[in-house]
Amino acid sequence: MADISSDGVEVQIGALARDGEANKELARYLAEVLNVRTRTISLEKGSKSRNKVVTVDLAEISLEQVKEVLCRAASQN
């Protein structure tokens, strides 16, 4: 996790941006950080862009927990 701000979360992924590999890696990484199943994370916009909109199914984790975990992860870097 690189950075978190009011505008969003910056994440650096090592996977190549071809055939959706980077998008899959982003979902896997976020699921790992948030401690949720990968299918809980979905890409809503930006599949071919550096800027993406990702949603998290709040049935597994609350919005407050998402914010808390992401802030904690960003501060560790």
Order of alpha helices (4+ residues) and beta strands (2+ residues): beta-beta-alpha-beta-beta-alpha
